[in-house]
Amino acid sequence: MRIAEIKSRSRAFAAAVVLGAALARGQALPAPEPRFALTVYSNADPATFDPKGDPQQNTYPPQRALPGYGVVRERREIDLKSGINTLRFSDVAAGIDPTTVSFESLTDPAGTAVLEQNYEFDLVSSAKLLEKYIDKAVVVERPMGDGKIETIEGTLLSAAQGLVIKTPDGGVRIINGYSGIRVADAAGLITKPTLVWQLTATKEGKHDALVTYQTSGLTWRADYNIVLNEKNTAADVGAWVTMVNRSGVNYPDTRLKLVAGDVQRVTPPQRAEVQFAARAMRDAAEAGAGGFVEKSLFEYHLYTLGRTTSLPDNSTKQIELFEKKLDVPAKKVFVYYGLPEQWRGFYSPQPYQNRDLGIETNKKVDVYISIDNKEAAGLGIPLPAGRVRVYQRDDTEKTAEFVGEDVIQHTPKDEKLLIRVGSAFDIVGERKQTDFTVNVDGHVITESFEIKLRNHKKEAVSVIVKENLFRWANWEITAKSDAFEKQDYRTVHFPVDVPADGEKVVTYTVKYTW
């Protein structure tokens, strides 16, 4: 007996044992396997991707315009005869990648084999239909006015620019305007994308078949809601998954999994990735009956929904990613980045000696919410990339008001979330270059700055003054009014306190040498 046949009989025996035990104990029978199991991957940029976007505004075909894809596993009951069979498998996703398709008979895997596979996607349309009926009989209806219709029968010779019809008397008519065309036989026309297999089977009768493939037109994004208390010391953190299905297929009663992480994908996709995702789906039943359960998978994170769900085609659906976390410690952080935005990423391959570089000032002081993604703080959850919306609770009005939003990238547990929500209204910054000298012979640039922070609040605030030392990689701060912390090879932070309704001045001098 072959190994595959032994495995098949073992699965059947195990299922019978489970069924018998359940009946003996008076328990409900196990739920049948859902028709669909779906793993969805996303490379959506949460800053720019709009889940409710109109598919018609995207590039053609619309299924391929979404920044993501899915691996579909579908079970169907099929009838096979002993010997060679031709099986047509329609209602597959319009964005299917036919190179990733695999077929398996779960009923008789050892005795069923695929000999040949075809993907038929030349779907019928009025233009396609006319092309298929060249040199065939058609009936054309042409309006004559006053509600009258002329009927023209003949052989279609061309449909490129109007219709060219050869009539039964041997004449030829050119018809540019018509109201309808009737054809004799529409057999063989494809109305849905269809997989066609030629396969051989030794077991006649009904088979439980499993088909796996990749498709475009599927993606997801995480959306987070953070509600701060009035003192900005704690927050309630909720998360939702926003699913988008434009694959061309409805997925009713579906086992759903999501993969978060940067999964490399080769074009065209390789079958190994499909098999990898398919194996991962077989664990779906272990998740329980509630929301998403997270676990590590390879170098990514897998989120399994503990129940089935339905994903209609051309729809957007939201599902809670995890139960809301209450009273998570949070902190409001002010950051003054006085360097104008256009110079923040500037890098020169040589010492930059133009004194007017980056001397403009940005007056806005940015506001961030800092949250530690740690279990001790009430989180400690691998957080997929997504959009974060922040609200603050107004206990007087019993409302939560929107105060800003940001995006986060994939954030592992035990890392810090730093969410920029906007700019402070009552805190103003001013950055001024106070000195600049160049000693070309000595290969030295010396530059001094004065940063003023004015606080119009009734309470003192702490502000991080962020400065880029961008003129050259070799630098040294030779004078300073306050202690600084080096962040990287070109960035320093001056953490300072600004008194209530007062001002704080930070000065420093930097020397570049080469």
Secondary structure in CASP SS format (residue, H / E / C, confidence):
PFRMAT SS
TARGET T0000
AUTHOR 0000-0000-0000
METHOD secondary structure of the structure
MODEL  1
M C 1.00
R C 1.00
I H 1.00
A H 1.00
E H 1.00
I H 1.00
K H 1.00
S H 1.00
R H 1.00
S H 1.00
R H 1.00
A H 1.00
F H 1.00
A H 1.00
A H 1.00
A H 1.00
V H 1.00
V H 1.00
L H 1.00
G H 1.00
A H 1.00
A H 1.00
L H 1.00
A H 1.00
R C 1.00
G C 1.00
Q C 1.00
A C 1.00
L C 1.00
P C 1.00
A C 1.00
P C 1.00
E C 1.00
P C 1.00
R C 1.00
F E 1.00
A E 1.00
L E 1.00
T E 1.00
V E 1.00
Y E 1.00
S E 1.00
N C 1.00
A C 1.00
D C 1.00
P C 1.00
A C 1.00
T C 1.00
F C 1.00
D C 1.00
P C 1.00
K C 1.00
G C 1.00
D C 1.00
P H 1.00
Q H 1.00
Q H 1.00
N C 1.00
T C 1.00
Y C 1.00
P C 1.00
P H 1.00
Q H 1.00
R H 1.00
A H 1.00
L C 1.00
P C 1.00
G E 1.00
Y E 1.00
G E 1.00
V E 1.00
V E 1.00
R E 1.00
E E 1.00
R E 1.00
R E 1.00
E E 1.00
I E 1.00
D E 1.00
L E 1.00
K C 1.00
S C 1.00
G E 1.00
I E 1.00
N E 1.00
T E 1.00
L E 1.00
R E 1.00
F E 1.00
S E 1.00
D C 1.00
V C 1.00
A C 1.00
A C 1.00
G C 1.00
I E 1.00
D E 1.00
P E 1.00
T E 1.00
T E 1.00
V E 1.00
S E 1.00
F E 1.00
E E 1.00
S E 1.00
L C 1.00
T C 1.00
D C 1.00
P C 1.00
A C 1.00
G C 1.00
T E 1.00
A E 1.00
V E 1.00
L E 1.00
E E 1.00
Q E 1.00
N E 1.00
Y E 1.00
E E 1.00
F C 1.00
D C 1.00
L C 1.00
V C 1.00
S C 1.00
S H 1.00
A H 1.00
K H 1.00
L H 1.00
L H 1.00
E H 1.00
K H 1.00
Y C 1.00
I C 1.00
D C 1.00
K C 1.00
A E 1.00
V E 1.00
V E 1.00
V E 1.00
E E 1.00
R E 1.00
P E 1.00
M E 1.00
G E 1.00
D C 1.00
G C 1.00
K E 1.00
I E 1.00
E E 1.00
T E 1.00
I E 1.00
E E 1.00
G E 1.00
T E 1.00
L E 1.00
L E 1.00
S E 1.00
A C 1.00
A C 1.00
Q C 1.00
G C 1.00
L E 1.00
V E 1.00
I E 1.00
K E 1.00
T C 1.00
P C 1.00
D C 1.00
G C 1.00
G C 1.00
V E 1.00
R E 1.00
I E 1.00
I E 1.00
N C 1.00
G C 1.00
Y C 1.00
S C 1.00
G E 1.00
I E 1.00
R E 1.00
V E 1.00
A C 1.00
D C 1.00
A C 1.00
A C 1.00
G C 1.00
L C 1.00
I C 1.00
T C 1.00
K C 1.00
P C 1.00
T E 1.00
L E 1.00
V E 1.00
W E 1.00
Q E 1.00
L E 1.00
T E 1.00
A E 1.00
T C 1.00
K C 1.00
E C 1.00
G E 1.00
K E 1.00
H E 1.00
D E 1.00
A E 1.00
L E 1.00
V E 1.00
T E 1.00
Y E 1.00
Q E 1.00
T E 1.00
S E 1.00
G C 1.00
L E 1.00
T E 1.00
W E 1.00
R E 1.00
A E 1.00
D E 1.00
Y E 1.00
N E 1.00
I E 1.00
V E 1.00
L E 1.00
N C 1.00
E C 1.00
K C 1.00
N C 1.00
T C 1.00
A E 1.00
A E 1.00
D E 1.00
V E 1.00
G E 1.00
A E 1.00
W E 1.00
V E 1.00
T E 1.00
M E 1.00
V E 1.00
N E 1.00
R C 1.00
S C 1.00
G C 1.00
V C 1.00
N C 1.00
Y E 1.00
P E 1.00
D E 1.00
T E 1.00
R E 1.00
L E 1.00
K E 1.00
L E 1.00
V E 1.00
A E 1.00
G C 1.00
D C 1.00
V C 1.00
Q C 1.00
R C 1.00
V C 1.00
T C 1.00
P C 1.00
P C 1.00
Q C 1.00
R H 1.00
A H 1.00
E H 1.00
V H 1.00
Q H 1.00
F H 1.00
A H 1.00
A H 1.00
R H 1.00
A H 1.00
M H 1.00
R C 1.00
D C 1.00
A H 1.00
A H 1.00
E H 1.00
A H 1.00
G C 1.00
A C 1.00
G C 1.00
G C 1.00
F E 1.00
V E 1.00
E E 1.00
K E 1.00
S E 1.00
L E 1.00
F C 1.00
E C 1.00
Y E 1.00
H E 1.00
L E 1.00
Y E 1.00
T E 1.00
L E 1.00
G E 1.00
R E 1.00
T E 1.00
T E 1.00
S E 1.00
L E 1.00
P C 1.00
D C 1.00
N C 1.00
S E 1.00
T E 1.00
K E 1.00
Q E 1.00
I E 1.00
E E 1.00
L E 1.00
F E 1.00
E E 1.00
K E 1.00
K E 1.00
L E 1.00
D E 1.00
V E 1.00
P E 1.00
A C 1.00
K E 1.00
K E 1.00
V E 1.00
F E 1.00
V E 1.00
Y E 1.00
Y E 1.00
G C 1.00
L C 1.00
P C 1.00
E H 1.00
Q H 1.00
W H 1.00
R C 1.00
G C 1.00
F C 1.00
Y C 1.00
S C 1.00
P C 1.00
Q C 1.00
P C 1.00
Y C 1.00
Q C 1.00
N C 1.00
R C 1.00
D C 1.00
L C 1.00
G C 1.00
I C 1.00
E C 1.00
T C 1.00
N C 1.00
K C 1.00
K E 1.00
V E 1.00
D E 1.00
V E 1.00
Y E 1.00
I E 1.00
S E 1.00
I E 1.00
D E 1.00
N C 1.00
K C 1.00
E H 1.00
A H 1.00
A H 1.00
G C 1.00
L C 1.00
G C 1.00
I C 1.00
P C 1.00
L E 1.00
P C 1.00
A C 1.00
G E 1.00
R E 1.00
V E 1.00
R E 1.00
V E 1.00
Y E 1.00
Q E 1.00
R E 1.00
D E 1.00
D C 1.00
T C 1.00
E C 1.00
K C 1.00
T E 1.00
A E 1.00
E E 1.00
F E 1.00
V E 1.00
G E 1.00
E E 1.00
D E 1.00
V E 1.00
I E 1.00
Q C 1.00
H C 1.00
T E 1.00
P C 1.00
K C 1.00
D C 1.00
E C 1.00
K E 1.00
L E 1.00
L E 1.00
I E 1.00
R E 1.00
V E 1.00
G E 1.00
S E 1.00
A E 1.00
F E 1.00
D E 1.00
I E 1.00
V E 1.00
G E 1.00
E E 1.00
R E 1.00
K E 1.00
Q E 1.00
T E 1.00
D E 1.00
F E 1.00
T E 1.00
V E 1.00
N E 1.00
V C 1.00
D C 1.00
G C 1.00
H C 1.00
V E 1.00
I E 1.00
T E 1.00
E E 1.00
S E 1.00
F E 1.00
E E 1.00
I E 1.00
K E 1.00
L E 1.00
R E 1.00
N E 1.00
H C 1.00
K C 1.00
K C 1.00
E C 1.00
A C 1.00
V E 1.00
S E 1.00
V E 1.00
I E 1.00
V E 1.00
K E 1.00
E E 1.00
N E 1.00
L C 1.00
F C 1.00
R C 1.00
W C 1.00
A C 1.00
N C 1.00
W E 1.00
E E 1.00
I E 1.00
T E 1.00
A E 1.00
K E 1.00
S C 1.00
D C 1.00
A C 1.00
F C 1.00
E E 1.00
K E 1.00
Q E 1.00
D E 1.00
Y C 1.00
R C 1.00
T E 1.00
V E 1.00
H E 1.00
F E 1.00
P E 1.00
V E 1.00
D E 1.00
V E 1.00
P C 1.00
A C 1.00
D C 1.00
G E 1.00
E E 1.00
K E 1.00
V E 1.00
V E 1.00
T E 1.00
Y E 1.00
T E 1.00
V E 1.00
K E 1.00
Y E 1.00
T E 1.00
W C 1.00
END
